[in-house]
Amino acid sequence: MDTGALLALAKDRSHDLLDEADLRRVYATGPGVTSLAKVVDHVHPLYRPYIEASPFAVLATVSEQGLDISPRGDAPGFVRVADEHTLLLPDRRGNQRIDSLRNIARDPRVALLFLVPGAGEALRVNGRARISASPALCAEFVVSGQAPASVLVIAVDSVFFQCARAIKRSKLWAAALPPAYLPTPGAILECLSQAEVDGDAYDTALQARQQATLY
């Protein structure tokens, strides 16, 4: 199909899904127990290793014009878990646009997507942030003699893992292997569902199921 025909299809709004009722006609099955059981309101011990192993996260904030995202990266564990309800994210040297910080100053809502090289699952965190320039706090994040200008103190509202289908479809990590100490999706689901989900059975079937449902 040429680009003109493709653009014509994209501009056709007769099939737009405008509300939840429209959406459910297309996504009729709804979420299963595994899609709901994994959501918690704190950094569960099974989720903490994902944050501590992650060298890269995407930070989403809300601007006056809409949503904004920014990549954040450093050595694994650069985002620290202060307690099960609090994350600390140092603001390293950048381009001085301070887009994310300006957004947070007017609207504290944030979201984080953590990636771990080799791991198919990503970790999603939603919460509210404030910006601290406390010299003592910034001093806790010194790297190569440089302290960050500020630290985001993030109050956690929800945490859950995202399944591996997107990573598998993209072949993002190619031959990379995930760290052996990361809890598996089945282990997380068995714990958080209070054993309603059989973790071993879930993990055993997971690869084949995801491969069969990538597209």
C-alpha positions as CSV (number, residue, x, y, z in Angstrom):
1,M,0.0,0.0,0.0
2,D,1.4,3.4,-0.9
3,T,1.7,6.2,1.6
4,G,-1.2,8.2,0.2
5,A,-3.6,5.3,0.6
6,L,-2.3,4.6,4.1
7,L,-2.8,8.2,5.1
8,A,-6.3,8.1,3.7
9,L,-7.1,5.1,6.0
10,A,-5.5,6.9,8.9
11,K,-7.7,10.0,8.3
12,D,-10.9,7.9,8.2
13,R,-12.5,8.5,11.6
14,S,-15.6,6.4,11.1
15,H,-14.0,3.5,13.1
16,D,-12.6,5.6,16.0
17,L,-13.1,4.2,19.5
18,L,-14.5,7.1,21.5
19,D,-15.3,5.8,24.9
20,E,-14.9,2.7,27.1
21,A,-18.0,1.0,25.6
22,D,-16.5,1.4,22.1
23,L,-13.2,0.0,23.4
24,R,-14.8,-3.0,25.0
25,R,-16.4,-4.0,21.7
26,V,-12.9,-4.4,20.4
27,Y,-11.2,-5.6,23.5
28,A,-14.1,-7.7,24.6
29,T,-12.4,-10.2,26.9
30,G,-11.2,-7.7,29.5
31,P,-8.3,-8.1,31.8
32,G,-7.7,-11.5,33.5
33,V,-6.6,-12.2,37.0
34,T,-3.0,-12.0,36.1
35,S,-3.4,-8.5,34.7
36,L,-5.0,-7.3,37.9
37,A,-3.2,-9.3,40.6
38,K,0.2,-7.8,39.8
39,V,-0.8,-4.2,40.7
40,V,0.2,-3.0,44.2
41,D,0.3,0.4,45.9
42,H,3.9,0.1,47.1
43,V,7.4,-1.2,46.1
44,H,6.8,-4.9,46.9
45,P,10.0,-6.9,47.8
46,L,9.5,-8.8,44.5
47,Y,9.5,-5.5,42.5
48,R,12.4,-3.9,44.3
49,P,15.1,-5.9,42.4
50,Y,13.8,-4.6,39.1
51,I,14.4,-1.0,40.3
52,E,17.8,-1.9,41.8
53,A,18.9,-3.7,38.6
54,S,17.7,-1.0,36.2
55,P,20.2,1.3,34.5
56,F,17.5,3.1,32.5
57,A,14.1,4.5,33.0
58,V,11.7,6.7,31.2
59,L,10.1,9.5,33.2
60,A,6.7,10.8,32.2
61,T,5.4,14.2,33.4
62,V,2.4,16.4,32.6
63,S,3.1,19.8,30.9
64,E,0.7,22.6,30.1
65,Q,0.7,21.4,26.5
66,G,0.2,17.7,27.3
67,L,2.4,14.8,28.3
68,D,6.1,14.7,28.2
69,I,8.7,12.0,28.6
70,S,12.4,12.0,29.4
71,P,15.0,9.2,29.5
72,R,17.0,8.8,32.7
73,G,20.0,6.5,33.1
74,D,23.0,5.7,35.2
75,A,24.6,2.7,36.9
76,P,22.1,0.1,38.0
77,G,20.3,1.2,41.1
78,F,20.5,4.9,40.2
79,V,16.9,5.2,41.4
80,R,17.0,4.3,45.1
81,V,14.2,2.8,47.1
82,A,14.1,4.8,50.3
83,D,11.2,2.8,51.6
84,E,8.3,0.8,50.1
85,H,6.4,4.1,49.3
86,T,9.3,6.4,48.3
87,L,11.7,6.5,45.4
88,L,14.6,8.9,45.0
89,L,15.7,9.9,41.5
90,P,18.8,12.2,41.2
91,D,18.6,14.8,38.4
92,R,22.0,14.4,36.6
93,R,23.6,17.0,34.4
94,G,21.6,17.6,31.3
95,N,20.7,20.3,28.8
96,Q,19.2,22.7,31.3
97,R,15.8,22.7,29.6
98,I,14.4,21.3,32.9
99,D,11.2,20.3,31.1
100,S,10.4,17.5,33.6
101,L,11.2,19.6,36.6
102,R,9.1,22.5,35.4
103,N,6.2,20.1,34.8
104,I,6.5,18.6,38.2
105,A,6.6,22.0,39.9
106,R,3.2,22.7,38.5
107,D,1.7,19.1,38.5
108,P,3.3,16.4,40.7
109,R,2.0,13.4,38.8
110,V,4.7,11.2,37.3
111,A,5.1,7.8,35.8
112,L,8.3,5.7,35.4
113,L,9.1,2.8,33.1
114,F,12.1,0.8,34.3
115,L,14.0,-1.4,31.8
116,V,16.6,-4.1,32.8
117,P,18.8,-5.3,29.9
118,G,18.1,-8.9,29.1
119,A,14.7,-8.9,31.0
120,G,11.5,-9.1,29.0
121,E,9.4,-7.6,31.7
122,A,9.5,-3.9,32.4
123,L,8.4,-2.2,35.7
124,R,5.8,0.6,35.8
125,V,5.5,3.0,38.7
126,N,2.9,5.8,39.0
127,G,3.2,8.4,41.7
128,R,3.6,12.0,42.7
129,A,7.0,13.8,42.9
130,R,8.5,16.8,44.6
131,I,11.9,18.4,43.8
132,S,14.4,18.6,46.6
133,A,17.6,20.7,46.4
134,S,18.7,19.6,49.9
135,P,22.5,19.7,49.9
136,A,22.5,16.7,52.3
137,L,20.2,14.7,50.1
138,C,22.1,15.6,46.9
139,A,25.3,14.6,48.6
140,E,24.0,11.0,48.9
141,F,24.1,10.8,45.1
142,V,27.6,12.0,44.3
143,V,29.1,10.2,41.3
144,S,32.7,11.0,40.1
145,G,32.8,13.9,42.5
146,Q,29.6,15.5,41.2
147,A,26.3,15.8,43.1
148,P,23.1,16.2,41.2
149,A,21.5,19.6,41.2
150,S,18.3,18.1,42.8
151,V,16.6,14.9,43.7
152,L,13.1,13.8,42.8
153,V,11.3,12.4,45.9
154,I,8.6,10.2,44.5
155,A,5.6,9.1,46.5
156,V,4.5,5.7,45.0
157,D,0.9,5.2,44.1
158,S,1.0,2.0,42.1
159,V,3.6,-0.5,40.8
160,F,3.2,-3.4,38.4
161,F,5.2,-5.3,35.8
162,Q,4.5,-5.0,32.1
163,C,4.6,-8.3,30.2
164,A,7.4,-9.1,27.8
165,R,5.5,-9.1,24.4
166,A,6.7,-5.6,23.4
167,I,10.3,-6.4,24.2
168,K,10.0,-9.7,22.4
169,R,8.5,-8.2,19.3
170,S,11.2,-5.5,19.2
171,K,14.0,-8.0,19.8
172,L,15.4,-5.2,22.0
173,W,17.9,-7.2,24.0
174,A,18.8,-9.8,21.3
175,A,21.1,-12.3,23.0
176,A,21.2,-10.5,26.4
177,L,20.2,-12.6,29.4
178,P,18.3,-11.2,32.4
179,P,20.0,-11.3,35.9
180,A,19.2,-14.6,37.6
181,Y,18.1,-12.9,40.8
182,L,15.1,-11.1,39.3
183,P,11.8,-12.6,40.5
184,T,9.9,-14.2,37.6
185,P,6.5,-13.0,36.5
186,G,5.0,-16.3,37.9
187,A,6.7,-15.8,41.3
188,I,5.3,-12.2,41.5
189,L,1.8,-13.2,40.5
190,E,1.7,-16.2,42.9
191,C,2.7,-14.0,45.8
192,L,0.5,-11.0,45.0
193,S,-2.6,-13.1,44.1
194,Q,-2.1,-15.0,47.3
195,A,-1.5,-18.2,45.4
196,E,-4.6,-17.8,43.2
197,V,-2.1,-18.0,40.3
198,D,0.2,-21.0,40.1
199,G,3.5,-19.3,39.6
200,D,5.5,-22.3,38.3
201,A,2.7,-23.2,35.8
202,Y,2.5,-19.6,34.7
203,D,6.2,-19.4,34.1
204,T,6.4,-22.8,32.3
205,A,3.7,-21.7,29.8
206,L,4.8,-18.1,29.5
207,Q,7.3,-18.2,26.7
208,A,5.1,-20.3,24.4
209,R,2.0,-18.2,25.2
210,Q,3.8,-14.9,24.6
211,Q,5.3,-16.2,21.3
212,A,1.9,-17.3,20.2
213,T,0.3,-13.9,21.0
214,L,3.0,-11.5,19.9
215,Y,0.8,-10.0,17.2
